[in-house]
């Protein structure tokens, strides 16, 4: 068991907390309160993924860990999601309990959705909606590269309407201070389906509030892939054709699901304070900056930096980190031990090995333009400069598309440099029982073995990797954008409160200069290394520190819904 509480790290300076953590009040777990006020909300999360049933990215972490924190603080939490191939494969045996059916008006007819209640899914209850056409056990949770996008538009529209129908017809979702909390565009039509149904208005002062969380709007003048943009016919399919106008769901001649979520929600939340400011600006708003400005002017736009669950055990004894980061251990000893452990695994699987005499820079991210356009600029020329600084680079990155130019650049660098260790799906590491280590376990091995985490993202709504990495005393080198700005503090020898280094401006040249500066300033034998790592580990980014802000968000949404 690995303890993360500050009291388990004597002498650690806890002043490294970023702006998000420092201005939120602490709560006592299981107290049923935050800041002295009872957290007695009845929250229904509507989402595409939830741990441990289905996890494809950070949304599953946020939904699951926030739900756990809310539940610990005294709230009731339910989760509504849809059946898909990934979820079906992740279901434990005999865990589905029948919870009836729900009939949904779609495409001029009626579709019946089976409602499953999942046993042993955590402290919150998970409901899974299943339908042979729109929520089945063979389709992916998200569309593959060559999938028909309109098919998935219909799937997400059907899911949203089925979730709304379930909420409107089951009392347990509408009791007390009820909040329907929708995540990203896959669930975004839930707000419109609820608000345009006469049964919703008839509830009067018992109407559930609707909150829309924006996890990622994309970057640039238009970002259809991140917002759920489909042919307008999908609105007729789901019975919302009357909403195809500029003040509702219309977007450059198409239907934009996430726009509808923001327009019809009683409050909208972005996943960091900084990102909530950025989305009101061109490029960061992805074409929806005008909608976000309107929400801001109406007092409906919030920014709450994501937290992480610091209480659970991260590591398997035979496949993960071999030495804990807590009482009685120096970070340098833990890093050295875990590098040896990782090298043992690498040797068993015929990988290149980490040089124990070199500092290690970790990179953990999807192989996407958001994460790698700066790092791999000019066909990897700047990455080559970093590799030639006498460091190990430990890379966890993949996107499943070998034809992607980014994949080819990494493949070329991997062939040229023995100090680049690229961990990927094609050569998975396995523990002593022969079980494959998943992406999360591989990432945790990276954090535990690396001295630095490098993330020069073009934009970053929040970022969870820097929060997890800092628990291991791994120093972030990051772009000064989004949630990175809210959780990382630039190191300064004068005030000794910093926990990382900013790449500003976020250009390839400045990235190389910042990496070189970080390697020098935070050298293992230098005077600043212990201070910076202590600040990393002393910052508290647990979800408990975010609950006061979620109380404000939910209270605002309830006032707006029941006015």
Buried (B, 14 or more C-beta within 10 A) or exposed (E): EBBBEBEBBEEBBBBBBBBBBBEBBBBEEEEBBBEEEBBEBBBBBBBBBBBEBBBBBBBBBBBBBBBBBBBBBBBBBBBBBBBBBBBBEBBEEEBBEEBEBBEBEBBEEEBEBBBBBBEEBBEBBBBBBBBEEBBBBEBEBBBEEEEEEBEBBBBBBBBBBBBBBBBBEBEBBBEEBBBBBBBBBBBBBBBBBBBBBEEBEEBEEEBBBBBBBBBBBBBBEBBBEBBBBBBBBBBBBBBBBEBBEEEBBBBEEBBBBBBBBBBBBBBBBBBBBBBBBBBBEEBBBBBBBEBBBBBBEEEBBBBBBBBBBBBEEBBBEEBBBBBBBBEEEEBBEBBBBBBBBBBEBBEEEEBBBBBEEBBBBBBBBBBBBBBBBBBBBEEBEBBBBBBEBEBBBBBBBBBEEEEBEBBBBBEEBBEEBEBBBBBBEEEBBEBEEEEEBEBBBBBBBBBBBBBBBBBBBBBBBBBBBBBBBBBBBBBBBBBBBBBBBBBBBBBEEEEBBBBBBBBBEBBBEBBBEBBEEBBEBBEEEEEBBBBBBBBBBBBBBBBBBBBBBBBBBBBBBBEBBBE
